[in-house]
Amino acid sequence: MAQTKLAINGGQPVRNVPFVRQICINEQYLPSVLDILRSGKWSGYRANKDQYLGGPEIKKLCHEWSEHFGVEYVIPVNSCTSGLMACLSVLEKNLIDVTPYSMSCSASLPYLVSDVVWNDIDEDYFQMDDNDSGADVAVPVSLFGHPLTWKYNADIVIEDSAQCVSKQIYKTDFRVHSLTEGKHITCGEGGVITTDNKELARMVQNVINHEESVAHDFGLTSSGIGLNLRLTEIQASLVRSQLSLLGKNIEIRQQNVSCLNDRLRQIPGIRPAKTYSEGIHSYYCAPFHYTRSDVPRDAFLAAVRAELHNVRLNAGYIKPLYRFPCFSDKQNKLRLPIVERMWKDELFLLLDIAHPHTLEDMEDIANSFEKVADNVRELYWENIYK
């Protein structure tokens, strides 16, 4: 690319057209959603034996999700956080393995109910290491859309799959998906728990409804307390409409990221993250490593953002969870080397990769990275960083 003044220094940006947010809805399902709205029957759950597992849309969603992912039991819930809480609530646990690199509930919920062991991540898939801590339960996270690539030694494994809708490489006791805004499938708020274990499924179904109200009907001599963590019929219909398009939408993400990977790996100091095998990554976002020594990551990315109108280009994901105030009373000196390096210096994420973004949009992103790399000395001259 010919040398030209960087936009961060007052030059002409590569792109002035804004990036848009993903479009998930399948238009052909809208009449079904409207029918539910007009019916006034927006939830099919009741705390009785006959309607304990939800209404017709919930049951259809469970069947379709089961068929798509090849799982036995599907339990929709009102958030991924609720799903993790429901799974943890039915287990005996004294020690739980957690990762510091995830949304806060991946560690905060285990922290509420047990002692936790913080585990560093691996550099390739950003997955929680398995350190043989002797924990009863492990809560690994399939981060950025990549499924878990190894088994864990804990008695029970709960996979936090909020960002991943790929088929599993290794089965876990529970898998919990997110349906919140920005995920591959969304109904505003919501989640889905899956398991192949009948007894675990029954216990979780009791938590998300009201076990205490149906103990007699089910012949139980004792019961726990249900928490009403249920999904509505309207939400189930919205999820079903997107599940039918999930394969196509993942393919679009994969094609867009492949284009970015091919272009950005040509730039010195930028390396796409690895994938375990071809076609397995569902790409909630596109992760990259930044290894230049002449310009700090955050300065380089600031210059790239200036070339692109409202692009979502994030440095480092989130602060390691053990640095959060709610954990720092016990972990204020803990620093795990790989997660610290990814957070401070190396990792960056591109989020604008989903439908309706196209390969042309990816070319604009790649051209912006190339422009900054070709003119990186401007960042020295203009004292962008110190």
C-alpha distance (Angstrom), angle and dihedral (degrees) to the residues before:
residue distance angle dihedral
M1 . . .
A2 3.80 . .
Q3 3.78 115.7 .
T4 3.80 113.4 -96.9
K5 3.76 136.4 156.5
L6 3.79 114.7 -79.5
A7 3.80 117.4 -113.9
I8 3.80 90.6 -126.1
N9 3.81 86.2 63.7
G10 3.80 94.8 46.5
G11 3.79 100.5 -82.5
Q12 3.80 127.7 132.6
P13 3.83 111.8 -78.1
V14 3.78 121.5 -125.9
R15 3.81 91.7 -121.9
N16 3.80 136.8 19.4
V17 3.81 97.3 176.1
P18 3.83 110.8 101.4
F19 3.78 122.5 -120.1
V20 3.79 113.6 -118.8
R21 3.79 131.3 -142.1
Q22 3.79 122.4 -103.2
I23 3.80 120.7 -80.6
C24 3.81 112.2 -141.3
I25 3.80 107.9 162.1
N26 3.78 122.1 108.7
E27 3.81 103.8 -142.0
Q28 3.79 93.9 -151.0
Y29 3.83 89.8 66.4
L30 3.81 95.3 55.0
P31 3.84 94.1 90.7
S32 3.82 88.8 56.5
V33 3.80 91.1 51.7
L34 3.81 90.2 49.0
D35 3.81 90.8 49.7
I36 3.79 89.7 56.2
L37 3.80 91.2 48.5
R38 3.81 91.5 50.9
S39 3.81 92.7 46.7
G40 3.79 93.2 61.5
K41 3.83 89.2 -140.4
W42 3.77 97.8 116.3
S43 3.80 97.6 156.3
G44 3.78 127.2 38.0
Y45 3.80 95.8 -169.9
R46 3.79 123.0 107.3
A47 3.77 131.0 166.9
N48 3.80 92.4 -112.3
K49 3.78 135.4 94.2
D50 3.82 97.1 -104.5
Q51 3.82 98.1 51.1
Y52 3.77 99.4 28.4
L53 3.81 95.3 117.0
G54 3.80 98.1 47.0
G55 3.78 139.0 -103.4
P56 3.81 132.1 -54.8
E57 3.82 96.8 -77.4
I58 3.79 92.4 49.2
K59 3.80 90.9 49.6
K60 3.81 92.5 48.0
L61 3.81 90.0 49.1
C62 3.81 91.2 50.8
H63 3.80 91.2 51.2
E64 3.81 94.6 46.5
W65 3.81 93.8 44.9
S66 3.80 89.5 48.9
E67 3.81 91.2 51.7
H68 3.81 94.5 45.5
F69 3.83 97.2 48.2
G70 3.79 99.3 30.2
V71 3.81 96.2 -121.7
E72 3.80 130.2 139.3
Y73 3.80 103.8 -139.8
V74 3.81 128.3 34.4
I75 3.81 122.4 -173.4
P76 3.83 117.6 -176.4
V77 3.81 115.2 -151.3
N78 3.80 136.9 -179.2
S79 3.83 94.5 -103.9
C80 3.78 142.0 -2.5
T81 3.81 87.3 -112.9
S82 3.81 89.5 56.8
G83 3.79 89.0 48.6
L84 3.80 93.1 53.7
M85 3.81 89.9 46.5
A86 3.82 91.9 50.5
C87 3.81 92.2 49.9
L88 3.79 93.6 48.3
S89 3.80 92.1 46.5
V90 3.82 94.0 63.5
L91 3.82 96.6 49.3
E92 3.76 133.8 85.9
K93 3.77 105.1 -127.1
N94 3.79 135.9 168.2
L95 3.80 99.7 163.7
I96 3.81 129.5 22.2
D97 3.82 128.7 -165.3
V98 3.82 111.7 -138.4
T99 3.79 138.1 173.7
P100 3.82 123.7 -125.6
Y101 3.81 91.5 -147.1
S102 3.78 107.5 76.3
M103 3.77 143.9 69.2
S104 3.81 107.9 -52.4
C105 3.83 97.3 -106.6
S106 3.82 90.8 64.9
A107 3.80 86.7 73.0
S108 3.81 105.3 16.8
L109 3.81 94.5 63.5
P110 3.83 93.7 49.9
Y111 3.82 87.7 44.2
L112 3.81 90.1 57.5
V113 3.79 94.7 54.4
S114 3.81 105.6 31.7
D115 3.77 148.4 2.1
V116 3.80 111.4 -75.5
V117 3.79 135.4 -149.2
W118 3.80 116.0 -147.4
N119 3.80 113.5 -139.1
D120 3.79 127.3 -164.5
I121 3.82 120.0 -125.5
D122 3.79 131.2 -116.7
E123 3.79 119.0 -109.2
D124 3.79 97.6 -127.2
Y125 3.82 106.2 51.1
F126 3.85 100.2 10.0
Q127 3.80 87.0 -124.0
M128 3.80 124.2 151.7
D129 3.80 113.0 -93.6
D130 3.79 118.9 -122.4
N131 3.79 106.3 -127.7
D132 3.83 100.7 173.6
S133 3.80 90.8 -117.5
G134 3.79 92.7 160.3
A135 3.80 92.1 -114.1
D136 3.80 119.2 163.8
V137 3.80 92.8 -143.6
A138 3.81 133.7 28.4
V139 3.82 124.4 -160.9
P140 3.83 106.2 -166.3
V141 3.80 120.2 174.9
S142 3.82 125.7 -135.6
L143 3.77 90.5 -141.7
F144 3.82 126.0 -155.5
G145 3.82 91.9 -1.0
H146 3.82 101.4 -57.0
P147 3.84 115.5 126.2
L148 3.80 120.9 -127.3
T149 3.79 111.6 -79.3
W150 3.81 102.2 -160.6
K151 3.79 141.1 30.3
Y152 3.80 123.6 -104.4
N153 3.78 126.3 -133.5
A154 3.82 97.2 -134.7
D155 3.80 119.6 112.8
I156 3.82 91.2 -118.0
V157 3.82 126.7 25.4
I158 3.82 121.0 -160.8
E159 3.80 109.6 -168.9
D160 3.79 112.4 -149.9
S161 3.79 97.0 -147.4
A162 3.80 97.1 168.6
Q163 3.82 90.9 131.8
C164 3.80 99.6 33.0
V165 3.81 131.7 76.4
S166 3.81 97.6 164.2
K167 3.77 121.9 121.1
Q168 3.81 110.9 -92.4
I169 3.80 122.4 -100.1
Y170 3.81 90.4 -161.0
K171 3.77 124.7 21.8
T172 3.81 118.9 -120.0
D173 3.81 129.9 -161.7
F174 3.80 90.7 -112.8
R175 3.78 132.9 11.7
V176 3.81 119.9 -167.7
H177 3.82 123.1 -163.7
S178 3.79 130.2 -167.8
L179 3.80 126.0 -130.6
T180 3.77 96.1 -177.3
E181 3.80 126.0 126.5
G182 3.80 114.0 -60.8
K183 3.80 97.5 21.0
H184 3.83 123.9 119.8
I185 3.82 88.9 -96.2
T186 3.79 120.2 23.4
C187 3.77 140.4 178.2
G188 3.81 93.7 173.0
E189 3.80 93.8 -93.3
G190 3.79 129.4 10.1
G191 3.78 147.3 95.9
V192 3.79 144.3 -149.4
I193 3.82 128.7 -135.9
T194 3.80 119.0 -159.4
T195 3.79 131.9 -173.4
D196 3.79 139.7 156.7
N197 3.81 92.0 -145.2
K198 3.81 112.8 98.2
E199 3.80 95.6 -159.8
L200 3.82 94.1 48.2
A201 3.82 89.2 48.2
R202 3.82 91.5 51.9
M203 3.80 92.6 50.2
V204 3.81 93.0 48.9
Q205 3.82 92.4 46.6
N206 3.79 87.2 56.0
V207 3.80 91.5 52.6
I208 3.80 95.3 49.4
N209 3.82 92.2 49.5
H210 3.83 127.3 28.9
E211 3.78 111.5 -72.1
E212 3.80 92.0 171.7
S213 3.81 90.4 64.5
V214 3.80 96.8 52.5
A215 3.80 102.7 35.3
H216 3.82 91.3 108.9
D217 3.83 93.2 46.4
F218 3.82 91.0 52.4
G219 3.80 93.7 44.4
L220 3.80 94.7 -113.4
T221 3.78 118.1 157.6
S222 3.81 91.1 -159.0
S223 3.77 136.0 12.2
G224 3.75 145.4 -173.3
I225 3.79 127.6 -124.8
G226 3.79 119.7 -87.7
L227 3.80 118.7 -136.7
N228 3.84 103.1 -155.6
L229 3.82 97.2 -120.9
R230 3.80 94.0 157.5
L231 3.82 132.3 148.5
T232 3.81 121.1 -130.7
E233 3.79 129.0 -120.0
I234 3.82 90.6 -114.4
Q235 3.79 91.9 54.4
A236 3.80 91.9 46.1
S237 3.80 90.4 53.6
L238 3.83 91.3 50.7
V239 3.80 90.8 49.8
R240 3.80 92.5 48.9
S241 3.80 90.3 52.7
Q242 3.80 90.9 57.0
L243 3.79 97.7 39.6
S244 3.79 88.6 66.5
L245 3.83 89.3 58.3
L246 3.79 97.7 39.9
G247 3.81 96.9 102.2
K248 3.81 92.3 50.7
N249 3.81 92.7 46.2
I250 3.81 92.9 49.6
E251 3.80 88.8 50.5
I252 3.82 90.0 54.4
R253 3.82 90.1 51.5
Q254 3.80 91.1 48.4
Q255 3.80 92.9 49.9
N256 3.80 92.3 48.2
V257 3.80 93.1 48.1
S258 3.81 91.4 46.3
C259 3.80 88.4 56.6
L260 3.81 91.2 49.4
N261 3.79 92.2 46.6
D262 3.81 92.7 51.1
R263 3.79 92.2 51.1
L264 3.79 102.0 37.2
R265 3.81 96.3 46.8
Q266 3.84 86.5 65.3
I267 3.81 90.1 64.2
P268 3.82 114.4 88.7
G269 3.80 111.5 -112.0
I270 3.83 97.3 19.6
R271 3.80 122.0 100.5
P272 3.82 128.9 174.8
A273 3.79 115.5 -125.8
K274 3.80 116.8 -102.6
T275 3.78 126.3 -103.2
Y276 3.80 123.9 -148.9
S277 3.81 93.1 -131.9
E278 3.79 139.2 -14.6
G279 3.80 115.7 -71.6
I280 3.81 97.1 5.8
H281 3.82 99.0 105.7
S282 3.82 115.9 90.4
Y283 3.86 92.6 -167.7
Y284 3.76 110.6 -141.0
C285 3.79 79.5 178.1
A286 3.80 136.6 -13.2
P287 3.85 113.7 -101.4
F288 3.81 123.6 -155.1
H289 3.80 137.5 178.2
Y290 3.80 119.9 -128.0
T291 3.82 114.0 -157.7
R292 3.81 106.3 161.6
S293 3.80 114.4 133.3
D294 3.80 99.1 -164.8
V295 3.82 98.8 63.2
P296 3.81 125.7 28.4
R297 3.79 115.8 -115.0
D298 3.79 95.4 -116.2
A299 3.82 93.1 52.9
F300 3.80 92.1 48.6
L301 3.82 92.4 48.7
A302 3.81 91.9 47.2
A303 3.80 88.1 57.9
V304 3.82 91.4 48.8
R305 3.83 92.0 49.8
A306 3.80 89.6 53.8
E307 3.83 88.6 59.6
L308 3.83 93.5 54.7
H309 3.79 128.6 56.0
N310 3.87 109.7 -119.1
V311 3.81 95.5 -27.9
R312 3.82 113.6 170.1
L313 3.80 102.3 -124.6
N314 3.80 112.7 155.8
A315 3.79 129.2 -167.4
G316 3.79 119.2 -141.4
Y317 3.82 100.1 -14.2
I318 3.83 105.4 -118.4
K319 3.78 137.4 -18.7
P320 3.82 110.1 -89.7
L321 3.78 107.4 -89.7
Y322 3.79 95.5 -125.5
R323 3.82 86.4 67.4
F324 3.83 91.1 61.1
P325 3.82 114.8 107.1
C326 3.82 92.8 -118.8
F327 3.82 90.1 62.3
S328 3.79 102.6 28.9
D329 3.81 94.7 85.1
K330 3.81 88.1 75.8
Q331 3.80 101.5 19.8
N332 3.80 104.1 38.7
K333 3.82 93.3 126.5
L334 3.81 98.8 38.8
R335 3.80 114.7 117.0
L336 3.82 119.8 168.6
P337 3.82 110.0 -158.9
I338 3.80 104.0 -138.7
V339 3.79 97.9 43.6
E340 3.82 90.6 45.0
R341 3.81 91.6 52.6
M342 3.81 93.1 47.0
W343 3.78 91.3 49.1
K344 3.80 98.5 44.4
D345 3.78 105.5 33.3
E346 3.78 120.9 -2.1
L347 3.82 121.6 36.9
F348 3.79 125.0 77.1
L349 3.80 131.5 171.0
L350 3.80 135.2 -150.4
L351 3.82 113.9 -155.6
D352 3.82 104.5 177.3
I353 3.81 95.7 86.3
A354 3.82 104.0 104.9
H355 3.81 131.9 94.0
P356 3.04 126.8 -40.1
H357 3.82 89.3 34.4
T358 3.78 114.0 99.8
L359 3.78 139.3 -160.1
E360 3.80 87.6 -94.3
D361 3.80 89.1 60.8
M362 3.81 89.3 50.8
E363 3.80 89.9 51.5
D364 3.81 89.4 55.3
I365 3.80 89.9 52.4
A366 3.80 92.3 47.6
N367 3.81 92.1 46.5
S368 3.80 89.1 54.0
F369 3.79 92.2 52.8
E370 3.80 90.2 48.2
K371 3.80 92.1 48.8
V372 3.80 92.0 53.3
A373 3.81 92.2 45.0
D374 3.82 91.7 49.4
N375 3.81 92.0 49.2
V376 3.78 99.7 33.4
R377 3.81 92.6 129.3
E378 3.80 87.7 72.1
L379 3.78 86.4 70.8
Y380 3.80 88.1 59.9
W381 3.79 95.3 45.0
E382 3.78 95.7 46.9
N383 3.82 91.9 44.9
I384 3.81 91.7 -125.9
Y385 3.79 89.3 161.4
K386 3.77 134.9 21.6
